[in-house]
Amino acid sequence: MAVLTTKDFDERLKLPISDRSSLVITPPPSKDAFTEDSIDLRLGTHFLMPQIPPEPFIDPGATESAQNYLQLHAPLGGYFVLPAHQTVLGSTLEYIKLPFDVAGEILPKSSLARTFMMIETAPWVHPNYRGCLTLEIANASNTAILLYPGMPIGQLVLMGTSNDKCQNEEKQEPIQLSGSYIGSVYPEPPSLKQPQEMLSKIGINKYRRPGFGWVNNNKLRDEFEKARKALNPNENIAVQAIIQILSEQGCLPADSPALSVFK
Amino acid sequence: MATLQDQLRQDAASLQKFVTSVSDHCERRSGTAAYLEPSERLFSYIMKLAESTRSYLTRSLDLQLDLQNLLGLRKDVRILRAGWRFMHRFVKPALDADTLRLPSSLVLGLTARFREIPGFSDTEFVICHTDEFNYLNITLSKLKKQANYISESVGGPPFPDKLGLIGIPYSQASSIFMNCLIPHEMGHHVFGELHLVRTFQILIEKELIGRLGESKPQIVECLAYWAEEIFCDLFAVRLVGFCFCLAFVELYDVSMILDENSAYSPGRSVGLTEFTDYPPDLFRLRQQVSVLKQDRWWPHVEEIDSHYVRTLEAAGKLTEQDFKMPNLFNIDPGIILAAFFAIVPKISDKLDEITEGLKIETDEWQKNDQDISLYLQNGIVPSSLRSGGLTDDFIHPKPVSLLNASYKFYLQGLNLLISNIDGAKVDNKEDRVKWAKKVEMWTAKAIEDVMLMTGGFS
């Protein structure tokens, strides 16, 4: 895996976008933003400020994640104040399309890092990614920091991968784009999976949920199914209504099998 | 019993409380909200006017006035309150339209385009929210008149020059395509600034006298209003091209005139061919098509595979005989319509005169349309086309090209994008909504990028 250099950037930027090896960065950074082995990226204009959640914790998949953020916009020419010890989701000004055989890593600008500001805790960018990169910005210092949209904030290092699968396919055939955050222009809130979905993959069917104790959705589903079959249609409607009320009142976990069995 | 001076002190205090409550909204606007510069100018003006009003009230009450002057001051207080009640209407809708609740980049791009019109190079627009599902030009002359009346009475600042006010439906803040209707409202601004109402009233009066032997003010007013609406439509098409017509068809559901074979069906056009207090949608579209033809958009538009375009095609083929009006004025409606139809070419002439020197963007769009479409199809923001590598050799398509190419892509190319997305299906409504929204976001981002790259923020 070799780090791409200025010459590689130049060659790939010149390729037609339908070419899988092409690199797109827009708005294009100025020439001095391209160093020998990285590209300086600038801060975008939209931010998501975490709010105090309704529950005293973030429970993956249990809450609507977008509701946990305050959306903010600092137009070009304006600024955003990041208080001490606070975090915010931002994004790069640049929209990026990575080639099929290149992965990337975004790193903080060293001068900014010395103000104790971090910009990224999930820095890896997969091949074929397209979008503005979401930045998890944290001000670890004791003073507030002003963020000016358009200021250099990070540097993108690109690395070639040996993507044999794609190498062998017809080059001009469109690539199927995949991933949770394709095409984002603004910072996006996390799309977290339900615990059941994540844990069952490794054979854990029973787990604890705050407020509900031990949950075994597989076992519960079987029991609900059995109960449902014993109901006549009118009883079934009544149970559905009760399940609905319990769900709306937050008395059932969001991934409770009751919701799918009695829908 | 309270003296007149006491009553006046009470009334002045009450007015000051009201004025302050209005200006406080501007002064203490949310720290988390950002506004475009013209909105900031409006808020700053309102705060200064409020301060002048307060100072005036203090000064006046400090004076030893005789009965006559006290009565005069009481009248002033009443008139000032009426003026501030009028101002009150605009503050919240403007405050609601912060940059998160506006298609900010589109507004900047459209304003830049508008400023290319000779004589309007320093016009700015304040965008407000309205709760109506319609785009509105807020009659600036009334607001300006009220503001300047207050200003003259209290010795305050004059209303900011070269400022237009436009209302957009609050729910359409993030839509790029629907907001292609904004240029129509910009047309109203031009119409007002150039006092074209009077120009057309004179022409209409002449036509009516020629046909009826007399001119009736009620008819003149109605026809002048129709002329204004048609002018604004034509102005919008001249400014931004066919994207305006497509948004018009979409907003007003005009495509319902088509039958199952996408052919024009008169039976489905009830209400769309009748002049009432408004010119009918199909007449408006017919006139819009004439500008598309004049500005050389039409041969390209015709090729777009969309029922919106088939609607435009059908409207373009209608003749004057296809339009009717009810007997609104106890005069043969045929005569009134004939008088109006005689004015219509003069509306086009006026448009040509006002926009003389404005570059029509057909060629620029045509050069970039395919590339923009290819970028969108590949999920890429189309702000820098045909890259020259590390050099500055890029093409940054103008906002007009971006809007037209993106709208066209949305109508006939969305399937190509969706079929590039793993797991998405062209026949799934949710997927269509999701990726149509993305196309609008990429277009908005592209306009912002282009404004940045071409000095729009300097």
Interface residues (C-beta under 8 A of the other chain):
Chain A: T6 F9 D10 E11 L13 K14 I17 S18 V24 T26 P27 P28 K31 F34 T45 L70 Q71 L72 H73 A74 P75 L76 G77 G78 Y95 K97 R130 C132 G150 P174 I175 Q176 L177 S178 I182 G183 V185 Y186
Chain B: T32 A34 L36 D98 T99 L100 S104 L374 Y375 Q377 N378 G379 I380 V381 S383 S384 S387 G388 G389 L390 T391 D392 F394 S419 N420 I421 D422 G423 K438 M441 W442 A444 K445 A446 E448 D449 L452 M453 F457
